[in-house]
Amino acid sequence: MELGFRDIGSLFGVTILRPAEAARRVVGLDLRLAQRWMICVLCAVLSALIFHLTFPLQDPVFRELFATVSLNPISTAIAQVVAIVAMAGIMLGVGRLAGGTGRFPEALVLCSWLQVALLCVEAAQLLIVAVAPILEGIVSLVGAALFFWIVVQFASVLHGFRSRALVFFATLAIIMALGLGFLMLMQSSGAIPAGG
């Protein structure tokens, strides 16, 4: 299966509405490993661009926390590559522990697309909150639910899970591992004090 530039917008819509179908389309791409790494880098660059464009709309606590990162787009892109690879590794590892059959090349390209899609969703959330601040709570809840829903479906397709309960608990483990990994990364970089 091939994917052209005209299909990107369509794929984003499918990711939001039918994430399992989107995951199957991404996994079904006929790509060599080098091309998958290229997609990872391109998605990281796009994610960094979205991050810097939406940074002024973020709340003051977020801007203060990531003030250093926001000064250097190259560093942001590198951090995005690291985040994508870590996400792919965690999704693969946790899924394998739960009996999944996923492989790293597919996990890499899935998580690359997932990163871009979620940042686009976050950008839309920020614009909505900027126009209607009263909707912030609702928008945050919808965003969190959407993130969980997409990760569930992506993990299910990657690992060939059939049991909904297994997918649910495996996804919880993936999200908890991602959160812990992010916290450790922020502490090691000095952005968050090691004591909490």
PEGI-V581436 format. One record per helix or strand of 2 or more residues. SS is the DSSP state (helix for helix, strand for strand). FROM is the first residue (numbers start at 1). TO is the last residue. If there is no record, write none. Layout:
BEGIN
((SS FROM TO) (SS FROM TO))
END
This chain:
BEGIN
((helix 6 17) (helix 19 27) (helix 33 57) (helix 60 65) (helix 69 71) (helix 73 97) (helix 104 131) (helix 133 159) (helix 164 189))
END
